[in-house]
Amino acid sequence: MSFLIDPPWLYATGRTYGRLMPEQTPAARAVNCATAGVFLATSVSLYLDRPWTRPIWRACRADSGRDWMLNSGVLHIDARRAGRRTHFASALLFATYPLWLWLGLRHARRPSRA
């Protein structure tokens, strides 16, 4: 999970859920909330370098969970020197996670134009 990968992944997951569960039932809402929760819990834990995330960021060849979240092996932000601005921007990005899932759901449930 990373800031570059998570939004498209959440969007695609929302589209899949929208096709498989076209109605907004309590079960569908529970699945949506659980998905957003797992993404957020894992991503925030990576960003905070929680010990249990070590296998994830090591598999991605990152120096730390925060390095993986910020750089995704593509960018070159010094994750060790992340300051207030980086933390604030990261918090804003985390806040968009439910939006990406919702956008995917919305797109999948849109009436087709045939």
GROMACS elastic network, one bead per residue, 0.5 to 0.9 nm:
[ bonds ]
;  ai    aj funct       b0    kb
    1     4     6  0.82458   500
    1     5     6  0.62143   500
    1     6     6  0.56913   500
    1     9     6  0.89830   500
    1    39     6  0.76698   500
    1    42     6  0.75542   500
    1    43     6  0.60267   500
    1    46     6  0.81747   500
    1    56     6  0.84765   500
    1    57     6  0.88290   500
    1    68     6  0.77931   500
    1    69     6  0.67473   500
    1    72     6  0.83615   500
    2     5     6  0.52109   500
    2     6     6  0.55506   500
    2     7     6  0.86233   500
    2    43     6  0.68366   500
    2    46     6  0.86246   500
    2    47     6  0.89351   500
    2    66     6  0.89184   500
    2    68     6  0.61953   500
    2    70     6  0.67618   500
    2    71     6  0.77653   500
    2    72     6  0.60134   500
    3     6     6  0.56041   500
    3     7     6  0.69910   500
    3    43     6  0.85039   500
    3    68     6  0.86183   500
    3    69     6  0.55728   500
    3    70     6  0.63565   500
    3    71     6  0.80309   500
    3    72     6  0.75706   500
    3    90     6  0.82948   500
    3    93     6  0.72943   500
    3    94     6  0.83120   500
    4     7     6  0.68749   500
    4     8     6  0.79484   500
    4    69     6  0.79283   500
    4    70     6  0.80938   500
    4    71     6  0.80210   500
    4    72     6  0.67203   500
    5     8     6  0.60240   500
    5     9     6  0.61742   500
    5    10     6  0.87006   500
    5    72     6  0.78626   500
    6    10     6  0.58748   500
    6    11     6  0.84382   500
    6    39     6  0.78379   500
    6    43     6  0.86590   500
    6    97     6  0.77406   500
    6   100     6  0.87931   500
    7    10     6  0.51376   500
    7    11     6  0.61110   500
    7    12     6  0.85956   500
    7    96     6  0.81523   500
    7    97     6  0.65442   500
    7    99     6  0.88687   500
    7   100     6  0.57490   500
    7   101     6  0.79591   500
    8    12     6  0.60506   500
    8    13     6  0.84358   500
    8   100     6  0.74370   500
    8   101     6  0.89238   500
    9    12     6  0.51523   500
    9    13     6  0.60624   500
    9    14     6  0.85417   500
    9   100     6  0.85313   500
    9   101     6  0.85102   500
   10    14     6  0.60666   500
   10    15     6  0.86172   500
   10    35     6  0.84980   500
   10    36     6  0.80089   500
   10    39     6  0.82982   500
   10    97     6  0.71781   500
   10    98     6  0.80919   500
   10    99     6  0.88022   500
   10   100     6  0.56279   500
   10   102     6  0.85632   500
   10   103     6  0.89225   500
   10   104     6  0.74058   500
   11    14     6  0.50599   500
   11    15     6  0.62847   500
   11    16     6  0.86951   500
   11    99     6  0.85281   500
   11   102     6  0.74041   500
   11   103     6  0.62833   500
   11   105     6  0.75926   500
   12    15     6  0.50461   500
   12    16     6  0.62157   500
   12    17     6  0.86224   500
   12   100     6  0.87101   500
   12   101     6  0.77216   500
   12   104     6  0.60169   500
   12   105     6  0.86445   500
   13    16     6  0.50465   500
   13    17     6  0.61362   500
   13    18     6  0.84597   500
   13    35     6  0.86851   500
   13   101     6  0.67453   500
   13   104     6  0.69375   500
   13   105     6  0.81040   500
   14    17     6  0.50624   500
   14    18     6  0.59579   500
   14    19     6  0.86284   500
   14    32     6  0.78758   500
   14   100     6  0.76539   500
   14   102     6  0.62976   500
   14   103     6  0.70521   500
   14   106     6  0.79093   500
   14   107     6  0.84311   500
   14   108     6  0.76629   500
   15    19     6  0.63042   500
   15    20     6  0.86633   500
   15   101     6  0.79199   500
   15   102     6  0.87027   500
   15   103     6  0.80091   500
   15   106     6  0.75770   500
   15   107     6  0.65328   500
   15   109     6  0.80278   500
   16    19     6  0.52500   500
   16    20     6  0.61849   500
   16    21     6  0.83477   500
   16   104     6  0.78243   500
   16   105     6  0.76162   500
   16   108     6  0.73986   500
   17    20     6  0.50289   500
   17    21     6  0.55229   500
   17    22     6  0.75793   500
   17    28     6  0.79942   500
   17    31     6  0.85845   500
   17    32     6  0.80512   500
   17   104     6  0.83233   500
   17   105     6  0.65570   500
   17   108     6  0.80712   500
   18    21     6  0.52401   500
   18    22     6  0.50743   500
   18    23     6  0.79357   500
   18    24     6  0.89159   500
   18    28     6  0.89512   500
   18   104     6  0.73422   500
   18   106     6  0.72704   500
   18   107     6  0.78730   500
   18   109     6  0.56338   500
   19    22     6  0.55896   500
   19   105     6  0.80689   500
   19   108     6  0.58115   500
   19   109     6  0.69337   500
   20    23     6  0.89926   500
   21    24     6  0.73605   500
   21    25     6  0.82487   500
   21    28     6  0.63997   500
   22    25     6  0.88279   500
   22    28     6  0.86259   500
   22   105     6  0.86081   500
   22   108     6  0.80180   500
   22   109     6  0.61367   500
   23    28     6  0.74658   500
   23   109     6  0.84395   500
   24    27     6  0.80499   500
   24    28     6  0.58044   500
   24    29     6  0.65326   500
   25    28     6  0.50759   500
   25    29     6  0.62403   500
   25    30     6  0.85784   500
   26    29     6  0.50857   500
   26    30     6  0.61331   500
   26    31     6  0.86888   500
   27    30     6  0.50324   500
   27    31     6  0.62612   500
   27    32     6  0.86574   500
   28    31     6  0.51293   500
   28    32     6  0.61930   500
   28    33     6  0.86289   500
   29    32     6  0.50354   500
   29    33     6  0.60907   500
   29    34     6  0.84792   500
   30    33     6  0.51480   500
   30    34     6  0.60129   500
   30    35     6  0.84974   500
   31    34     6  0.50900   500
   31    35     6  0.60603   500
   31    36     6  0.86334   500
   32    35     6  0.51572   500
   32    36     6  0.62455   500
   32    37     6  0.84675   500
   32    98     6  0.87123   500
   32   101     6  0.76986   500
   32   102     6  0.85124   500
   33    36     6  0.52112   500
   33    37     6  0.59557   500
   33    38     6  0.85891   500
   33    98     6  0.83722   500
   34    38     6  0.60813   500
   34    39     6  0.85872   500
   35    38     6  0.52294   500
   35    39     6  0.62495   500
   35    40     6  0.85592   500
   35   101     6  0.85801   500
   36    39     6  0.52059   500
   36    40     6  0.60574   500
   36    41     6  0.84574   500
   36    97     6  0.68169   500
   36    98     6  0.58592   500
   36   101     6  0.73372   500
   37    40     6  0.51313   500
   37    41     6  0.58617   500
   37    42     6  0.83583   500
   37    98     6  0.88050   500
   38    41     6  0.51458   500
   38    42     6  0.59515   500
   38    43     6  0.82950   500
   39    42     6  0.53701   500
   39    43     6  0.59106   500
   39    44     6  0.83441   500
   39    97     6  0.78653   500
   40    43     6  0.51481   500
   40    44     6  0.57656   500
   40    45     6  0.81419   500
   40    94     6  0.68994   500
   40    95     6  0.89151   500
   40    97     6  0.73124   500
   40    98     6  0.89071   500
   41    44     6  0.54186   500
   41    45     6  0.59660   500
   41    46     6  0.85265   500
   42    45     6  0.51134   500
   42    46     6  0.61161   500
   42    47     6  0.86456   500
   42    53     6  0.76720   500
   43    47     6  0.61591   500
   43    48     6  0.85870   500
   43    65     6  0.84424   500
   43    69     6  0.72195   500
   43    94     6  0.81360   500
   44    48     6  0.61212   500
   44    49     6  0.84975   500
   44    50     6  0.88398   500
   44    66     6  0.89095   500
   44    69     6  0.88300   500
   44    91     6  0.89400   500
   44    94     6  0.77489   500
   45    48     6  0.50308   500
   45    49     6  0.60246   500
   45    50     6  0.52954   500
   45    51     6  0.85869   500
   45    52     6  0.83109   500
   45    53     6  0.68729   500
   45    65     6  0.77168   500
   45    66     6  0.88165   500
   46    50     6  0.61693   500
   46    51     6  0.87121   500
   46    52     6  0.87246   500
   46    53     6  0.58071   500
   46    54     6  0.81302   500
   46    56     6  0.83371   500
   46    57     6  0.76526   500
   46    64     6  0.78017   500
   46    66     6  0.58249   500
   46    67     6  0.87297   500
   46    68     6  0.77004   500
   46    69     6  0.68320   500
   47    50     6  0.78845   500
   47    64     6  0.83540   500
   47    65     6  0.53322   500
   47    67     6  0.77508   500
   47    68     6  0.79728   500
   47    69     6  0.60357   500
   47    70     6  0.81103   500
   47    90     6  0.86422   500
   48    65     6  0.70298   500
   48    66     6  0.64567   500
   49    52     6  0.84198   500
   49    53     6  0.69060   500
   49    54     6  0.76831   500
   49    64     6  0.64507   500
   49    66     6  0.61511   500
   50    53     6  0.57492   500
   50    54     6  0.74649   500
   50    65     6  0.77311   500
   51    54     6  0.56179   500
   51    55     6  0.88044   500
   52    55     6  0.72649   500
   52    56     6  0.84819   500
   53    56     6  0.53642   500
   53    57     6  0.65901   500
   53    58     6  0.86417   500
   53    64     6  0.89184   500
   53    65     6  0.68311   500
   54    57     6  0.54558   500
   54    58     6  0.59146   500
   54    59     6  0.83935   500
   54    64     6  0.73708   500
   54    65     6  0.70196   500
   55    58     6  0.51903   500
   55    59     6  0.59655   500
   55    60     6  0.86342   500
   56    59     6  0.52863   500
   56    60     6  0.65114   500
   56    61     6  0.89360   500
   56    65     6  0.78431   500
   57    61     6  0.63290   500
   57    62     6  0.53840   500
   57    63     6  0.73309   500
   57    64     6  0.60528   500
   57    65     6  0.53469   500
   57    66     6  0.86804   500
   57    67     6  0.82662   500
   57    68     6  0.61326   500
   57    69     6  0.88223   500
   58    62     6  0.57181   500
   58    63     6  0.72530   500
   58    64     6  0.74746   500
   58    65     6  0.83876   500
   59    62     6  0.76990   500
   60    68     6  0.73500   500
   60    72     6  0.80159   500
   60    73     6  0.77445   500
   61    64     6  0.87721   500
   61    68     6  0.82483   500
   61    73     6  0.76341   500
   62    65     6  0.71605   500
   62    66     6  0.86723   500
   62    67     6  0.60244   500
   62    68     6  0.53833   500
   62    71     6  0.85248   500
   62    72     6  0.77327   500
   62    73     6  0.68690   500
   63    66     6  0.81924   500
   63    67     6  0.59049   500
   63    68     6  0.73498   500
   63    79     6  0.88280   500
   64    67     6  0.50041   500
   64    68     6  0.62935   500
   64    69     6  0.86787   500
   64    79     6  0.81973   500
   64    80     6  0.88818   500
   65    68     6  0.50877   500
   65    69     6  0.61851   500
   65    70     6  0.86320   500
   66    70     6  0.60343   500
   66    71     6  0.82442   500
   66    79     6  0.60088   500
   66    80     6  0.80881   500
   66    82     6  0.89628   500
   67    70     6  0.53091   500
   67    71     6  0.56711   500
   67    72     6  0.72680   500
   67    73     6  0.82834   500
   67    76     6  0.89566   500
   67    77     6  0.77901   500
   67    78     6  0.75500   500
   67    79     6  0.50567   500
   67    80     6  0.77955   500
   68    71     6  0.53663   500
   68    73     6  0.67505   500
   68    79     6  0.86706   500
   69    72     6  0.59931   500
   69    79     6  0.89462   500
   69    90     6  0.89903   500
   70    73     6  0.87550   500
   70    75     6  0.75099   500
   70    76     6  0.84830   500
   70    77     6  0.68220   500
   70    78     6  0.87088   500
   70    79     6  0.69275   500
   70    90     6  0.83229   500
   71    74     6  0.55359   500
   71    76     6  0.60749   500
   71    77     6  0.62928   500
   71    78     6  0.87074   500
   71    79     6  0.81378   500
   72    75     6  0.67330   500
   73    76     6  0.80256   500
   76    79     6  0.85843   500
   77    80     6  0.87986   500
   77    81     6  0.86344   500
   77    82     6  0.82514   500
   78    81     6  0.56032   500
   78    82     6  0.66718   500
   79    82     6  0.52170   500
   79    86     6  0.89820   500
   80    83     6  0.88883   500
   82    85     6  0.77677   500
   82    86     6  0.55728   500
   82    87     6  0.69387   500
   83    86     6  0.54168   500
   83    87     6  0.61986   500
   83    88     6  0.85952   500
   84    87     6  0.50612   500
   84    88     6  0.59533   500
   84    89     6  0.84943   500
   85    88     6  0.50383   500
   85    89     6  0.60463   500
   85    90     6  0.84035   500
   86    89     6  0.51347   500
   86    90     6  0.59982   500
   86    91     6  0.85490   500
   87    90     6  0.50020   500
   87    91     6  0.61267   500
   87    92     6  0.86627   500
   88    91     6  0.50903   500
   88    92     6  0.63294   500
   88    93     6  0.87048   500
   89    92     6  0.50823   500
   89    93     6  0.62583   500
   89    94     6  0.86963   500
   90    94     6  0.61657   500
   90    95     6  0.85841   500
   91    94     6  0.50531   500
   91    95     6  0.62129   500
   91    96     6  0.89058   500
   92    95     6  0.50352   500
   92    96     6  0.66698   500
   93    96     6  0.52832   500
   93    97     6  0.70528   500
   94    97     6  0.55072   500
   94    98     6  0.84888   500
   95    98     6  0.70909   500
   95    99     6  0.79858   500
   96    99     6  0.51083   500
   96   100     6  0.64959   500
   97   100     6  0.53813   500
   97   101     6  0.66675   500
   97   102     6  0.88088   500
   98   101     6  0.52054   500
   98   102     6  0.61471   500
   98   103     6  0.86362   500
   99   103     6  0.60426   500
   99   104     6  0.86477   500
  100   103     6  0.51123   500
  100   104     6  0.63717   500
  100   105     6  0.87201   500
  101   104     6  0.52843   500
  101   105     6  0.63387   500
  101   106     6  0.86635   500
  102   106     6  0.59789   500
  102   107     6  0.85058   500
  103   106     6  0.50087   500
  103   107     6  0.60752   500
  103   108     6  0.86002   500
  104   107     6  0.51749   500
  104   108     6  0.62248   500
  104   109     6  0.86348   500
  105   108     6  0.52367   500
  105   109     6  0.61568   500
  105   110     6  0.86011   500
  106   109     6  0.52211   500
  106   110     6  0.61015   500
  107   110     6  0.52902   500
  107   111     6  0.88049   500
  108   111     6  0.82788   500
  109   112     6  0.85327   500
  110   113     6  0.89682   500
